[in-house]
Amino acid sequence: MKTLNDFLQMKKGGEKIVMLTAYDYPSALLAQESGVDIVLVGDSLGMVVLGYDSTVPVTMADMIHHSRAARRGAKDTFMITDMPFLSYQISPAQALENAGRLVQEGGCEAVKVEGGEEIAPQVRALVRAGVPVCAHIGLTPQSATALSGYKVQGRTAEAAAKLLKDALALEEAGAFMIVLECIPVQVAELISKRLSIPTIGIGAGVACDGQVLVHHDTLGLFDRFTPKFVKRYETLGAKARDALAAYARDVRDGVFPGPEHTFNMNESEVQRIYGDS
């Protein structure tokens, strides 16, 4: 399992960091077996697993439940868990209580929080308590409504300056890593160069120190929408539908189960059953 120092050294050496979301035992096991550096139990599970329209309804109970499952699948991979909506924004004390639960009950090595310099006090409190924190700026899904929807952030010089200010404040507060979501590549490059901690991009270009994608997007398992920044490496959703449709046809046609799927009794035992009846 990689450590915080390993991630810093990867940034210094120009070695890209690979992060992938996982929400349960099988997805986390696949992520670990594929060699990713970090498994992120993202609150995106609200949309791709639980069927919500946003990440806002996701609860602490949801995150703990899914973290436990992912931990069992990725026992040897560094794991970060998202702190859900309103589990940390109110106060540093609230953040400490809930982050402690995610680490103790969920089994993660670190937590991720969305927001800029306004949550620096929470980040500072968590780090002082020994909880590693990954920050997240740019498009922050928990506050997408306040940002007027799922839109690219930092497209003006003023907005870009604000993102840089946020990133520096979060680094100063003790964050060990920062996710940059849906921002222009030029802004992501500037932030990545100014920070000593690694940046992880999602819709932020190749200049970041690493990349993250959602498990279901990467494998083509989520069809409701596909952001521009997603690269689908497979279309497993379509293949799964075809396979399940074939199963339904076989059942209806009496083809499944076949002899090879069936258990039999000794003929003498069969005769005893009929004889007894």
C-alpha positions in Angstrom: 0.0 0.0 0.0 1.3 3.4 -1.0 1.7 6.1 1.7 1.4 9.9 1.8 5.1 10.2 1.3 4.9 8.0 -1.7 2.4 10.3 -3.4 4.7 13.3 -2.7 7.6 11.5 -4.2 5.6 10.5 -7.3 4.8 14.2 -7.8 8.4 15.2 -7.5 9.5 12.4 -9.8 6.8 13.2 -12.4 5.2 9.8 -11.9 1.4 9.9 -12.5 -0.9 8.9 -9.7 -3.9 6.7 -10.7 -7.1 7.0 -8.7 -10.4 5.2 -9.4 -13.7 5.1 -7.6 -15.0 1.9 -6.1 -18.2 1.3 -4.0 -18.3 -2.3 -3.1 -16.2 -5.5 -2.8 -16.1 -6.5 -6.5 -15.3 -3.0 -7.8 -12.6 -2.4 -5.2 -11.1 -5.8 -5.9 -11.0 -5.1 -9.6 -9.4 -1.7 -8.9 -6.7 -3.3 -6.7 -6.0 -6.1 -9.2 -5.7 -3.5 -12.0 -2.9 -1.8 -10.0 -4.5 1.6 -9.2 -2.7 3.7 -6.6 -5.8 5.0 -4.8 -9.3 3.7 -4.4 -11.8 6.5 -3.8 -15.1 5.6 -2.3 -16.9 8.6 -3.8 -20.3 10.0 -2.9 -20.9 9.6 -6.6 -22.3 6.3 -5.5 -25.5 8.2 -4.8 -26.0 8.5 -8.6 -24.3 5.4 -10.1 -25.2 2.9 -7.3 -28.2 4.3 -5.4 -30.0 6.0 -8.3 -30.3 9.5 -6.9 -30.2 12.6 -9.2 -27.2 14.0 -7.3 -24.8 13.3 -4.5 -26.7 15.4 -2.0 -28.9 12.6 -0.5 -26.0 10.4 0.4 -25.6 9.9 4.1 -22.8 9.0 6.5 -24.4 5.6 6.9 -24.2 5.1 3.1 -20.5 6.1 3.1 -19.6 3.9 6.0 -21.5 0.9 4.5 -19.8 1.2 1.1 -16.4 1.9 2.6 -16.5 -1.3 4.6 -17.3 -3.3 1.5 -14.6 -1.6 -0.6 -12.1 -2.1 2.1 -12.7 -5.8 2.0 -12.0 -5.8 -1.8 -9.0 -3.5 -1.7 -7.1 -4.5 1.5 -3.7 -3.5 0.1 -4.6 -0.2 -1.7 -4.7 3.3 -0.2 -8.4 4.2 0.2 -10.0 7.6 0.5 -13.7 8.1 1.4 -15.8 11.1 0.5 -17.4 13.0 3.4 -21.0 13.4 2.3 -23.0 16.7 2.1 -23.3 18.6 5.4 -21.2 16.1 7.3 -18.3 18.6 7.7 -19.4 22.0 6.5 -21.0 23.2 9.7 -17.9 23.2 12.0 -14.5 21.6 12.7 -16.0 19.7 15.5 -18.6 18.1 13.2 -16.0 17.3 10.7 -13.8 15.6 13.3 -16.7 13.5 14.6 -17.7 12.3 11.1 -14.2 11.8 9.8 -13.4 9.7 12.8 -16.4 7.5 12.0 -15.3 7.0 8.4 -11.8 6.0 9.5 -12.8 3.8 12.4 -15.9 2.3 11.0 -15.3 2.6 7.3 -11.7 1.6 7.3 -10.3 4.3 5.0 -6.9 5.9 5.2 -8.1 9.4 4.4 -11.2 11.5 3.8 -12.0 13.9 0.9 -13.9 17.2 1.4 -15.2 19.6 -1.2 -14.7 23.4 -0.9 -12.1 26.2 -0.9 -10.6 28.3 1.8 -13.9 28.5 3.6 -13.3 24.9 4.8 -9.6 25.4 5.7 -10.4 25.4 9.4 -12.0 21.9 9.1 -9.1 20.6 7.1 -6.7 22.0 9.7 -8.6 20.4 12.5 -8.7 17.0 10.8 -5.0 17.0 10.0 -4.1 18.0 13.6 -6.2 15.1 14.8 -4.2 12.7 12.5 -6.8 12.3 9.7 -5.2 12.8 6.2 -7.3 15.0 4.0 -7.7 15.2 0.3 -9.3 18.5 -0.8 -11.5 19.0 -3.9 -12.1 22.3 -5.7 -13.5 23.4 -9.1 -16.8 21.8 -9.9 -17.9 20.4 -6.5 -20.9 18.2 -7.0 -22.3 18.7 -3.5 -22.7 22.4 -4.2 -23.5 22.1 -7.9 -26.8 24.0 -7.5 -25.0 27.0 -6.0 -22.6 26.8 -8.9 -25.5 27.0 -11.4 -25.2 23.3 -12.4 -22.5 21.0 -13.6 -20.4 23.5 -15.4 -16.7 24.2 -16.0 -15.3 26.4 -13.3 -12.5 29.0 -13.5 -12.9 30.2 -17.0 -12.2 33.8 -16.2 -9.0 35.3 -14.8 -10.8 36.2 -11.6 -12.3 32.8 -11.2 -9.0 31.1 -11.9 -7.3 33.3 -9.3 -9.9 32.3 -6.8 -9.2 28.6 -7.5 -5.5 29.1 -7.0 -6.2 31.0 -3.7 -8.4 28.1 -2.6 -5.8 25.5 -3.5 -3.0 27.4 -1.6 -5.2 27.8 1.4 -6.0 24.1 1.5 -2.4 23.1 1.1 -1.4 25.5 3.9 -4.2 23.9 6.1 -2.5 20.5 5.6 -4.3 18.7 2.8 -2.0 16.1 1.3 -3.7 16.0 -2.1 -6.3 18.0 -4.1 -8.8 17.0 -6.7 -9.3 19.5 -9.5 -12.6 18.9 -11.3 -13.9 20.5 -14.5 -11.5 23.4 -14.8 -9.5 24.7 -17.9 -6.2 22.8 -18.5 -4.3 26.1 -18.2 -5.7 26.7 -14.7 -5.0 23.1 -13.6 -1.4 23.4 -14.9 -0.9 26.6 -13.0 -2.2 25.2 -9.7 -0.2 22.0 -10.2 3.0 23.9 -10.6 2.3 26.2 -7.6 1.4 23.4 -5.2 3.9 21.1 -3.5 1.1 18.5 -3.0 -0.2 16.3 -5.8 -3.2 17.4 -7.9 -5.6 14.8 -9.2 -7.6 15.8 -12.3 -11.0 14.9 -13.5 -11.9 17.1 -16.5 -8.8 19.2 -15.7 -6.3 18.0 -18.4 -3.1 16.1 -18.5 -0.9 18.6 -16.5 -2.3 17.3 -13.2 -0.2 14.9 -11.2 -2.7 12.2 -11.5 -6.2 11.4 -12.7 -9.4 9.9 -11.3 -12.5 8.5 -13.1 -15.7 7.0 -11.9 -15.7 3.2 -12.0 -19.1 3.0 -13.8 -18.2 5.7 -16.3 -14.9 4.0 -17.2 -16.5 0.6 -17.9 -19.7 2.0 -19.6 -22.0 0.9 -16.8 -23.8 4.3 -16.4 -25.8 5.7 -19.3 -27.8 8.6 -17.9 -25.2 11.1 -19.0 -21.5 11.0 -20.1 -19.4 14.1 -19.2 -16.9 15.3 -21.9 -14.0 14.3 -19.7 -15.0 10.7 -19.4 -13.2 8.1 -21.5 -15.1 4.8 -21.7 -12.7 1.9 -21.9 -15.5 -0.7 -22.2 -19.2 -0.9 -22.8 -20.1 -3.4 -20.1 -23.6 -2.0 -19.6 -24.7 -2.9 -23.1 -23.0 -6.3 -22.9 -24.6 -7.0 -19.6 -28.1 -6.2 -21.0 -27.5 -8.5 -23.9 -26.4 -11.3 -21.6 -29.4 -10.9 -19.3 -31.8 -10.8 -22.3 -30.3 -14.0 -23.5 -30.9 -15.5 -20.1 -34.5 -14.4 -20.1 -35.0 -16.0 -23.6 -33.5 -19.3 -22.5 -35.8 -19.5 -19.4 -38.9 -18.7 -21.5 -37.9 -21.2 -24.2 -37.1 -23.9 -21.7 -33.5 -24.0 -22.8 -32.1 -23.2 -19.3 -31.5 -25.0 -17.1 -30.1 -27.8 -19.4 -28.9 -31.2 -18.4 -25.4 -29.9 -17.6 -27.0 -27.6 -15.0 -29.1 -30.2 -13.3 -28.5 -32.6 -10.4 -29.8 -36.2 -10.5 -30.6 -39.0 -8.1 -29.6 -42.6 -8.3 -32.3 -44.4 -10.3 -33.0 -46.8 -7.4 -33.7 -43.8 -5.1 -36.1 -42.5 -7.7 -38.0 -45.7 -7.8 -38.2 -45.7 -4.0 -39.7 -42.2 -4.1 -42.4 -43.3 -6.7 -42.9 -46.5 -4.9 -43.4 -44.8 -1.6 -45.9 -42.4 -3.2 
